[in-house]
């Protein structure tokens, strides 16, 4: 791993929060992700399952976490199983965690080799009455691949048909959505790396540059600052490409007079950042570009101020829609008749701003977190309004990552990343 080892106290706190919500006499199991094949002997780079990472800090394949707070033997209340390393693995892949290292990373004293799992698990299941399965219930999930968790669940249901079943996901949605201070610092670090990438790119952009060249500049800066790279597939969209919300080809040339929308973020220690900036290819906004840009910026700033404890996500989006409607009328894109005759299920402003304003941020770019209950301090949200005008070959989105605070004043983790028109133009032209 490129990142500095995280203090195991974070993972101890996370496990304590999870186990406090478990039913009596229950076991919870968390599996690492598979390593996914490409073809022949090629595989995709390993990405750890965020849930086992959140609860243990272990960032390697073929690991299992077992939590059983009511186990008779105290040593069996938290158990970590890791792949046994050997000289052959060390030569070909690099050494894996040994038992002492696994304890140092996770704070778990009981560490066994993965080959011991079936025997130990069977013995503990004779004490347990219920097992928590870790299913993916994120509101945006659309996974079709059978995962390591899926295979474990099928086997467990077959081997232990008399046990009751519970779901880990509701607990994880609750606790992962509210960040510990250590997590906010890691997200801040990822945002700081993103800032370095953006400032680098500002000096690099000019008419004739290719979108993929800008992607390469970001990646260079991210990796040299101990990031694995992008937290998600980057969007580098010049001209009319910005009106394709998930444009990821990044293969067009940037033309004089166009804007370029860049939705990019560095990861650090598996924590994400998520930034969008839209800037002029030639370093100078036209009058119309600036007019639309500043409308988006006003919506972003006003939406940010709504991220306070007690806010309901659904109500928040309605209020942001009202702000955007007002701005679109001011820009001449909507008139009062459009609003009066709008479909309440698809308001008039959706013609130019069709996506949501905010989502949870953390270990996942679209992170776990409750959405139907009031917002809480230490939740981290993006704020990302946009206006998309295909007829004008212009798409503008601005996005920052924001922490909800106890005091009620949102804290912008991207406060140092240039966003004002004058600052961007000055940096591009000096």
C-alpha positions as CSV (number, residue, x, y, z in Angstrom):
1,X,0.0,0.0,0.0
2,X,1.2,3.5,-0.7
3,X,-0.6,5.3,2.2
4,X,0.6,5.6,5.7
5,X,-0.8,2.9,8.1
6,X,-4.0,4.1,9.8
7,X,-4.1,3.9,13.6
8,X,-6.0,0.8,14.6
9,X,-8.0,2.8,17.2
10,X,-10.2,3.9,14.3
11,X,-11.1,0.3,13.4
12,X,-11.7,-0.6,17.1
13,X,-14.2,2.2,17.4
14,X,-15.9,1.1,14.2
15,X,-16.3,-2.5,15.4
16,X,-17.6,-1.3,18.7
17,X,-20.3,0.7,17.0
18,X,-21.3,-2.2,14.8
19,X,-21.4,-4.8,17.6
20,X,-23.5,-2.4,19.7
21,X,-26.3,-2.8,17.1
22,X,-26.2,-6.6,16.8
23,X,-28.9,-8.8,18.1
24,X,-28.0,-11.1,21.1
25,X,-26.2,-14.3,20.2
26,X,-25.4,-13.2,16.7
27,X,-22.3,-13.6,14.5
28,X,-21.4,-11.2,11.7
29,X,-19.1,-12.2,8.8
30,X,-17.3,-9.9,6.4
31,X,-15.3,-11.1,3.4
32,X,-12.7,-9.5,1.2
33,X,-13.4,-8.9,-2.4
34,X,-12.3,-11.3,-5.1
35,X,-9.5,-10.5,-7.5
36,X,-11.4,-10.3,-10.8
37,X,-10.0,-11.8,-14.0
38,X,-9.6,-9.9,-17.3
39,X,-8.5,-12.8,-19.6
40,X,-5.6,-15.2,-19.9
41,X,-3.6,-14.7,-16.7
42,X,-4.5,-11.0,-16.3
43,X,-6.5,-9.6,-13.4
44,X,-7.8,-6.3,-12.4
45,X,-5.9,-4.5,-9.6
46,X,-7.3,-5.6,-6.2
47,X,-9.7,-3.3,-4.4
48,X,-10.6,-4.2,-0.9
49,X,-14.3,-4.5,0.1
50,X,-15.0,-1.3,1.9
51,X,-16.9,-2.9,4.8
52,X,-14.2,-5.2,6.0
53,X,-11.7,-2.4,5.5
54,X,-13.9,-0.1,7.6
55,X,-14.1,-2.6,10.4
56,X,-10.6,-4.0,10.4
57,X,-8.2,-1.9,8.3
58,X,-7.0,-5.1,6.5
59,X,-6.3,-4.2,2.8
60,X,-5.5,-7.5,1.2
61,X,-7.4,-10.3,-0.5
62,X,-8.7,-13.6,1.0
63,X,-9.4,-12.1,4.5
64,X,-12.4,-12.7,6.7
65,X,-13.6,-10.8,9.7
66,X,-15.8,-12.5,12.3
67,X,-17.6,-10.6,15.1
68,X,-19.4,-12.4,17.9
69,X,-19.8,-10.1,20.9
70,X,-21.6,-12.8,22.9
71,X,-19.1,-15.6,22.4
72,X,-18.4,-17.5,25.6
73,X,-14.6,-17.3,25.1
74,X,-13.6,-13.6,25.0
75,X,-10.9,-14.4,22.5
76,X,-13.6,-15.4,20.0
77,X,-15.5,-12.1,20.1
78,X,-13.4,-10.6,17.3
79,X,-11.4,-12.9,15.0
80,X,-9.5,-12.0,11.8
81,X,-8.6,-14.7,9.3
82,X,-5.8,-13.9,6.8
83,X,-4.1,-15.8,4.0
84,X,-1.0,-17.6,5.2
85,X,2.1,-16.2,3.7
86,X,5.2,-18.2,2.6
87,X,8.5,-17.7,0.8
88,X,7.0,-18.5,-2.6
89,X,4.3,-15.9,-2.2
90,X,6.8,-13.3,-0.9
91,X,8.9,-13.8,-4.0
92,X,6.1,-13.7,-6.6
93,X,3.6,-11.3,-5.0
94,X,5.2,-9.7,-2.0
95,X,4.8,-10.8,1.6
96,X,1.3,-10.8,3.0
97,X,0.4,-9.8,6.6
98,X,1.6,-12.2,9.2
99,X,-0.4,-12.6,12.4
100,X,1.5,-9.9,14.3
101,X,1.1,-7.4,11.5
102,X,-2.6,-8.2,11.1
103,X,-3.0,-7.4,14.8
104,X,-1.1,-4.2,14.5
105,X,-3.2,-3.1,11.5
106,X,-6.6,-4.1,13.0
107,X,-6.3,-4.0,16.8
108,X,-7.6,-7.6,16.8
109,X,-5.7,-10.0,19.0
110,X,-7.2,-13.3,17.7
111,X,-5.7,-13.8,14.2
112,X,-5.8,-17.2,12.4
113,X,-4.9,-18.4,9.0
114,X,-7.7,-18.6,6.5
115,X,-7.4,-22.4,6.4
116,X,-8.7,-22.5,10.0
117,X,-11.9,-20.7,9.2
118,X,-14.3,-23.5,8.6
119,X,-13.4,-25.4,11.8
120,X,-13.6,-22.3,14.1
121,X,-16.7,-20.9,12.4
122,X,-18.6,-24.2,12.9
123,X,-17.7,-24.3,16.6
124,X,-18.9,-20.7,17.1
125,X,-22.1,-21.3,15.2
126,X,-23.1,-23.9,17.7
127,X,-23.2,-21.0,20.3
128,X,-24.9,-18.6,17.9
129,X,-28.6,-18.3,17.0
130,X,-28.4,-15.7,14.3
131,X,-25.9,-14.7,11.5
132,X,-25.5,-11.3,9.9
133,X,-25.0,-11.4,6.1
134,X,-23.3,-8.5,4.4
135,X,-25.5,-7.9,1.3
136,X,-25.1,-4.8,-1.0
137,X,-28.2,-2.7,-0.5
138,X,-26.9,0.7,-1.6
139,X,-29.6,2.7,-3.4
140,X,-27.4,2.9,-6.6
141,X,-26.1,-0.6,-6.7
142,X,-26.5,-2.6,-9.9
143,X,-24.0,-5.4,-9.4
144,X,-24.6,-8.6,-11.5
145,X,-21.3,-10.4,-10.7
146,X,-21.5,-13.1,-7.9
147,X,-19.2,-11.9,-5.2
148,X,-17.2,-13.7,-2.5
149,X,-19.9,-12.5,0.0
150,X,-22.6,-14.0,-2.2
151,X,-20.9,-17.4,-2.4
152,X,-20.4,-17.4,1.4
153,X,-24.1,-16.6,2.0
154,X,-25.2,-19.5,-0.2
155,X,-22.9,-21.9,1.5
156,X,-23.8,-20.7,4.9
157,X,-27.5,-21.1,4.3
158,X,-27.0,-24.6,3.1
159,X,-24.7,-25.6,6.0
160,X,-26.7,-23.8,8.8
161,X,-30.4,-23.9,7.8
162,X,-31.7,-23.6,11.4
163,X,-30.0,-20.2,12.1
164,X,-31.9,-17.0,11.9
165,X,-30.6,-14.4,9.4
166,X,-30.1,-10.7,9.8
167,X,-28.6,-7.9,7.6
168,X,-25.4,-6.0,8.2
169,X,-26.2,-3.3,5.7
170,X,-28.7,-1.2,7.8
171,X,-26.2,-1.0,10.6
172,X,-23.4,-0.1,8.2
173,X,-25.6,2.6,6.5
174,X,-26.1,4.1,9.9
175,X,-22.6,4.1,11.2
176,X,-20.6,4.6,8.0
177,X,-22.5,7.7,7.2
178,X,-21.3,9.5,10.3
179,X,-17.5,9.9,10.0
180,X,-15.0,9.7,12.8
181,X,-12.5,12.6,13.0
182,X,-9.8,10.3,11.7
183,X,-11.9,9.6,8.6
184,X,-12.5,13.3,7.9
185,X,-8.8,13.9,8.1
186,X,-8.2,11.1,5.5
187,X,-10.9,12.6,3.2
188,X,-9.3,16.0,3.7
189,X,-6.0,14.5,2.6
190,X,-7.5,13.1,-0.5
191,X,-9.1,16.5,-1.3
192,X,-5.7,18.2,-0.8
193,X,-4.2,15.8,-3.3
194,X,-7.0,16.6,-5.7
195,X,-6.2,20.3,-5.2
196,X,-2.6,19.7,-6.3
197,X,-3.8,17.9,-9.4
198,X,-6.2,20.8,-10.3
199,X,-3.6,23.5,-9.8
200,X,-1.2,21.5,-12.0
201,X,-3.8,21.1,-14.8
202,X,-4.7,24.8,-14.7
203,X,-1.1,25.6,-15.9
204,X,-1.3,22.9,-18.5
205,X,-4.6,23.6,-20.3
206,X,-4.5,25.5,-23.6
207,X,-6.3,25.3,-26.9
208,X,-5.4,22.1,-28.8
209,X,-4.7,20.0,-25.7
210,X,-6.3,16.6,-25.6
211,X,-8.7,15.5,-22.8
212,X,-6.6,12.4,-22.1
213,X,-3.5,14.5,-21.7
214,X,-5.3,16.3,-18.8
215,X,-6.3,13.0,-17.3
216,X,-2.6,12.0,-17.4
217,X,-1.5,15.1,-15.6
218,X,-4.0,14.5,-12.8
219,X,-2.9,10.9,-12.5
220,X,0.8,11.9,-12.4
221,X,0.1,14.4,-9.5
222,X,-2.1,11.9,-7.6
223,X,0.3,9.1,-7.6
224,X,3.3,11.2,-6.7
225,X,1.3,12.2,-3.5
226,X,0.8,8.5,-2.4
227,X,-2.6,8.0,-3.9
228,X,-3.4,4.9,-5.9
229,X,-5.0,7.3,-8.5
230,X,-8.5,8.3,-9.2
231,X,-11.3,7.6,-6.7
232,X,-13.6,6.9,-9.7
233,X,-13.4,7.0,-13.4
234,X,-12.5,10.6,-14.3
235,X,-14.7,12.8,-16.6
236,X,-12.7,15.3,-18.7
237,X,-15.3,16.7,-20.9
238,X,-14.7,19.7,-23.2
239,X,-17.3,21.5,-25.2
240,X,-20.5,19.6,-25.8
241,X,-19.1,16.5,-24.1
242,X,-19.9,18.2,-20.8
243,X,-23.6,17.6,-21.6
244,X,-23.1,13.8,-21.3
245,X,-23.2,13.3,-17.6
246,X,-21.0,10.2,-17.5
247,X,-18.7,11.0,-20.4
248,X,-15.5,9.0,-19.7
249,X,-13.9,8.5,-23.1
250,X,-11.7,11.6,-22.6
251,X,-10.5,11.4,-26.2
252,X,-11.4,14.8,-27.8
253,X,-9.3,17.8,-28.4
254,X,-10.0,20.9,-26.4
255,X,-10.9,23.9,-28.6
256,X,-10.4,27.6,-28.2
257,X,-13.6,29.2,-26.8
258,X,-14.9,26.0,-25.2
259,X,-15.3,25.2,-21.6
260,X,-13.9,22.0,-20.1
261,X,-15.8,20.2,-17.3
262,X,-13.5,18.1,-15.1
263,X,-15.1,15.7,-12.6
264,X,-12.1,14.1,-10.9
265,X,-11.0,13.1,-7.4
266,X,-8.0,11.4,-5.8
267,X,-8.3,8.6,-3.4
268,X,-6.1,8.2,-0.3
269,X,-6.1,5.2,1.9
270,X,-9.2,4.0,0.1
271,X,-11.1,7.2,1.1
272,X,-12.5,9.3,-1.8
273,X,-12.6,12.9,-2.8
274,X,-15.0,14.1,-5.5
275,X,-14.4,17.4,-7.2
276,X,-15.9,19.1,-10.3
277,X,-14.6,22.3,-11.9
278,X,-15.5,23.9,-15.2
279,X,-12.9,26.2,-16.8
280,X,-12.3,27.9,-20.1
281,X,-9.8,26.2,-22.4
282,X,-8.3,29.5,-23.4
283,X,-8.1,30.9,-19.9
284,X,-10.9,33.4,-20.3
285,X,-14.7,33.1,-19.8
286,X,-16.9,34.7,-22.3
287,X,-19.7,36.9,-21.0
288,X,-22.3,34.2,-21.4
289,X,-20.1,31.5,-20.0
290,X,-19.4,33.6,-16.9
291,X,-23.1,34.4,-16.5
292,X,-24.1,30.7,-16.4
293,X,-21.0,29.8,-14.3
294,X,-21.9,32.3,-11.6
295,X,-25.5,31.1,-11.6
296,X,-24.2,27.6,-10.8
297,X,-21.8,28.9,-8.2
298,X,-24.6,30.8,-6.4
299,X,-26.7,27.6,-6.3
300,X,-23.7,25.6,-5.0
301,X,-23.0,28.2,-2.2
302,X,-26.7,28.4,-1.1
303,X,-27.1,24.6,-1.3
304,X,-24.0,24.2,0.9
305,X,-25.4,26.5,3.6
306,X,-28.5,24.2,3.8
307,X,-26.3,21.2,4.9
308,X,-27.0,21.5,8.6
309,X,-28.0,19.0,11.3
310,X,-31.7,18.1,11.0
311,X,-32.1,18.7,7.2
312,X,-34.0,16.1,5.3
313,X,-32.3,15.0,2.1
314,X,-35.6,14.9,0.1
315,X,-36.6,18.4,1.3
316,X,-33.1,19.7,0.6
317,X,-33.3,18.7,-3.0
318,X,-36.7,20.4,-3.4
319,X,-35.2,23.6,-2.0
320,X,-32.2,23.4,-4.3
321,X,-34.6,22.9,-7.2
322,X,-36.3,26.2,-6.3
323,X,-32.9,28.0,-6.3
324,X,-32.0,26.5,-9.7
325,X,-35.4,27.5,-11.1
326,X,-34.8,31.1,-10.2
327,X,-31.4,31.1,-11.7
328,X,-32.6,29.5,-15.0
329,X,-35.3,32.2,-15.3
330,X,-32.6,34.8,-14.8
331,X,-30.6,33.3,-17.6
332,X,-33.5,33.3,-20.0
333,X,-33.6,29.5,-20.2
334,X,-37.0,29.2,-18.4
335,X,-39.9,31.6,-18.1
336,X,-42.7,31.8,-15.6
337,X,-45.1,29.9,-17.9
338,X,-42.7,26.9,-18.0
339,X,-42.8,26.8,-14.2
340,X,-46.5,27.2,-13.9
341,X,-47.2,24.4,-16.3
342,X,-44.4,22.1,-15.1
343,X,-44.9,18.4,-14.3
344,X,-44.5,18.1,-10.6
345,X,-42.8,14.8,-11.0
346,X,-40.3,16.3,-13.4
347,X,-40.0,20.1,-12.7
348,X,-39.1,22.5,-15.4
349,X,-35.6,23.1,-14.1
350,X,-34.8,19.4,-14.7
351,X,-34.4,20.2,-18.5
352,X,-31.1,21.9,-17.6
353,X,-30.2,20.3,-14.2
354,X,-31.3,16.7,-14.3
355,X,-29.2,15.0,-11.6
356,X,-29.2,15.2,-7.8
357,X,-27.3,17.8,-5.8
358,X,-25.6,15.8,-3.1
359,X,-24.6,12.3,-2.1
360,X,-22.7,10.8,0.9
361,X,-18.9,10.7,0.5
362,X,-16.3,8.5,2.2
363,X,-14.8,5.1,1.6
364,X,-17.0,4.9,-1.5
365,X,-17.5,8.0,-3.7
366,X,-21.2,7.4,-3.5
367,X,-20.9,6.3,0.1
368,X,-23.1,4.5,2.6
369,X,-25.3,6.8,4.7
370,X,-28.9,7.2,5.8
371,X,-31.0,9.3,3.4
372,X,-34.5,9.2,4.9
373,X,-33.5,10.5,8.4
374,X,-32.3,14.0,9.4
375,X,-28.7,14.8,8.5
376,X,-26.2,14.5,11.4
377,X,-22.9,16.2,12.3
378,X,-19.9,14.6,10.7
379,X,-21.7,13.4,7.7
380,X,-19.8,14.3,4.5
381,X,-21.8,15.3,1.4
382,X,-20.9,16.5,-2.1
383,X,-22.6,19.6,-3.4
384,X,-22.7,19.5,-7.2
385,X,-25.3,21.6,-9.1
386,X,-25.0,22.0,-12.8
387,X,-26.5,23.7,-15.8
388,X,-26.4,21.9,-19.2
389,X,-27.2,23.7,-22.4
390,X,-26.6,21.5,-25.4
391,X,-27.8,24.2,-27.8
392,X,-25.0,26.4,-26.6
393,X,-22.5,23.5,-26.4
394,X,-22.0,24.4,-22.8
395,X,-22.2,22.2,-19.6
396,X,-21.2,23.7,-16.3
397,X,-21.0,21.7,-13.0
398,X,-19.2,22.7,-9.8
399,X,-18.7,20.3,-6.9
400,X,-17.2,20.4,-3.4
401,X,-17.1,18.0,-0.5
402,X,-18.6,19.3,2.7
403,X,-18.8,18.2,6.3
404,X,-21.9,18.8,8.4
405,X,-20.9,20.3,11.7
406,X,-22.4,20.4,15.2
407,X,-22.3,24.2,15.1
408,X,-24.3,24.3,11.9
409,X,-21.7,26.0,9.7
410,X,-20.8,23.5,6.9
411,X,-17.0,22.9,6.6
412,X,-15.8,22.7,3.0
413,X,-13.0,20.2,2.5
414,X,-12.3,21.8,-0.9
415,X,-12.2,25.4,0.4
416,X,-8.7,25.8,-1.0
417,X,-9.4,24.6,-4.5
418,X,-9.9,27.6,-6.9
419,X,-13.5,28.2,-7.9
420,X,-14.1,31.9,-8.4
421,X,-13.9,33.2,-11.9
422,X,-11.2,35.8,-11.3
423,X,-9.0,33.3,-9.4
424,X,-9.2,30.7,-12.2
425,X,-8.5,33.3,-14.9
426,X,-5.5,34.7,-13.0
427,X,-4.0,31.3,-12.4
428,X,-4.4,30.3,-16.0
429,X,-2.9,33.5,-17.4
430,X,0.2,34.0,-15.1
